Amino acid sequence: MKKPESSVVKAVNLLDFFTNDRPNIGLNELSRLANMPKTTIYRLVSALEESGLVSRCREYDTDRRYKLGIKLFELGMRFQESFELTKVALPLMRDLKKEINEAVHLVIRDGNEAVYLEKIEADHPVRLYTAKGRRAPLYAGASCQVLLAFLANSDIQRILEQPFKKYTEKTPSSKEAVWEKICFIRANNYAISKEELCLHSMEIAVPLYNTSGHVIASLSTAALLLEMDDSKMQYCLKHLRKYSDLISSEIGSIKSV
């Protein structure tokens, strides 16, 4: 038995009716195309309008018509940037892993969380919190804190209003502790965390920049804390910075074509 479509699916499916030949559509026409009552169409389109996925055509005030909204462009650009970032970063992440022989991660922000977009395992994999697709709060772990640190202060304040979850005894548990980390990251352009998401582990992270100079991801390595002495930490940081520059440069070369 076919599962009935949810309101979200019905609303998103309406976007398919907007084409190059039909850039704006009135409610009556949309009702006919979708084979739905006009009252249902109005409710669904109102939800799309509120989210920015469609917008009113003000030049048609006498006939309520809609066009695709700017939010779709923003989402498309975000997807393209993530796709290009992965395509560029993966081969260089493999080279970085060979240099330092530790796990290497590519982490991006998704709302109030960080997502491990890619991970290259070390030749001696150890059990760490990190895994491709795994999510983590922006306030814990070096790769996540780098993403948080370069947001606007107002956005940081809003994110830090959420409850703090304790993963270990070392997980930051107050706004003051997180702001102290942010100040260090902004001043030094890297982050270090010890046992904040996983016991016995240490993570080092640096930011990745797009062509506009905005931080779009973090590049990091994680290893067992006992194996990461100061000499090894400095060695890893040196190579993280080197490959951060290479990846950021490659992103720019793709976007300038």
N, C-alpha and C positions, 0 to 999 in steps of 0.2 A: 504493500500500500504506500503510495507516494506521500511523503511528509509535506504538510502544508507549509507554504513559504511564510517566513516571519516578516514583520513590518520592515525590518532593516533590509532584508533581501529585496522586498518589493520596491522600497525606496531607491536602493542602489541600482536596481535593474532599470529604473526610469532614465538613468543617465545615458543608457545605450541609445535612446531615441534622439539625442542631440548629435547631429552630424554636421559635416562641412556644408552640406546642401540644406540643412535645417538647423541653423545655429541657435534659433530661439523658437520656443513653442508655447502656445497658449494652453490653458487648462482644459478647454473643450477638446482641442486636438490631442492632447496628451491622454485624456480620458478615452478617446476613440482608439488611439494607437495601442494603449495598454489594456484595453477592454476592461476598464474598471470604472465604477461610479465616480462622478466628478467630486463628490464629497470625500471619497477615499483619496483621490488624486490630490486634492487640496491639502489634506492632512499630511500626506507623505512629502509633498513638495515643500510645505511649510517647515517640516523637519530638516529637509535638505538645505533650505534657505538659512535656517538658524545655524547650521553647521558650516555654512560658507561653500557648500558643494554646488549650489546654484544661486543665482541672484536675479532680482527683478530687472526687467528692461524698462527703465524709466521713460524711454521715448514712446512706450506703448501704454500710457497711463489709462486710456479708455478700454484697453483689452489686456487684462493681466497676462503678461508673457514672461518667460524665464529663459535664462541662458546659463551656461556652465559658469561656476564661480571660481574665484581666484584660488580658493583652497585646493582645488584639483591641480592647479599649476604648481603650488607649493609642495604638494605631496609628490608630484611627478619629479620635481627637481630634487627632492630629498631621496627618492628612490634611485634616480640616475646617479646622484653623488655617491650613495652607498654602493651601487653596482660598480662604478668606476673605481671607487676606493678599494673594493675587494679585488678587482681585476689587477690593479696596480700593486697592491700591497702583498699579495700572496707569494709571488716569486722572491720578493725582497725579504719577506719574513722568513722564508726558507734559508736564504743566505745568512740572515742574522742568527738563526738557530745554529747554523754550522759554526759561526764565529764564537758564540757564547756557550753552546751545547746546553741550553736550558729552554724550557717551554716559552713560546712567544705568543702573545695575544693581540688581537685587534678588537677594540671595544668602542662602542658608540652609545650615545644617549637616546633613549626612547621615553620621552616624558620625564617622570620622576625617577626613572630607573636607568641602569646601564645594562647593555646586552653584549655578551661576548660573541662578536660577529664571526671571528675566525680564531683558530688555535692551531699552532704547530707544536706537536709534542717533542720533547727532548728524547735523546736516544735512551735515556734512563728514566722513563716516566715514573712519577711519584704521584701519590694521591693528593690532589689539591682541590680547592673549591672550584677552580676554573674549569669550564667545558664549553664547547661551541654551543651557542643558543641559550646558555644559562644567564639568568638575570640577577642583578645585585643592586642594592640601594646605592645612591650616589655618594652617601656620606662615609662609606666603608670600603677600604681597599684602594691602593694607589691608582690603579687604572680608572676607577670610578671617580675618585676625588679630583683627578686632573680634569675630567669633564665638568665637574661641578664648579671648580675654581674659576674658570674663565667665563662663567655666565654673569649676567648683570646681578648686582647685589640684591635687587628686589626679587629676582627669580630665585636666588639662593635662599633668601629669607622665607619665601613661600614654600620651597621644597623642605626646608628644615622645620616647618611646622608639623610635618607628619611625625607619627610616633617612631621612636628609634627602636629597632630590633637588635637584640644582642645575639651575635653569632658565636662570640668567644668573650672572654673577660677583657680582651684588648679592643673590642669594637667600640668606636667613639659613641658616647651615650649622651652628649650634650651639645648644644649649639656652639658654646664657647670652644669646646675641643675641636669641632669641625672648622670653625673660623680660624683657629690657630694653624691648622693644616693648610687652609686656603691661603693664608698670608705667606706661608713658607713656599707653597707651590708657585704663587704669583711672583715671588721674589727670585726663585731659583729655576723656574721652568721645568721642574720635575717633581715627582712624588715618591715617597717610600712608605710602605706600610708593613707592619710586623704582626702577624697572627690576628688580623682584624676580621677576616672572613673564615680562616681555617687555621687550626693550631699547627705550630711548628713550620709555618710557611712565611715567606717574605716576598713582597712584590715591589718592583721598581717600574715607574711609568713616565712617559713623556708625551706631550701633546702632538697631534698632527694638525696641520693647517691647510685650509683651502686657499684658492687664489685671492680671496678677499681678506685673508689674514685672520679668519675665524677658526677656532678650534672645532674640528668636526669629528675627531676620534682620539683615542689614546693608543699608544704602542707600549706594550709592557712585557716584562719577563717575571716569572715566579719560580721560586726554588725553595728547597728546605732551608730553614733559617740557619741551622748548624753549618751548612755548606756555603753560606754567603757571608764570608768575612769582608772586611773593609776593602781589601785589595780586589776581591772578586766583584764587589758591589760597584766600585769605580770603573772596573773593566766593562761590566755590563752597561752601566750608564753611558760610558763613552760610545759604545756601539749602538745603543738605543738612540742616542742623539744623532749619530751618523745616519742611521737608517730612517729616522724620522725626517731628516732633511731630504734624503733621497726619495722617499715616498711622497712627501709634500711637493717636491719638485716635479715628479712624474705626474701627479694629479694636475698640476698647472699646465704641463705640456699637452696633456689630453684635452683639457678644456679650451686651450688656445687654438686647437686645430680648426 
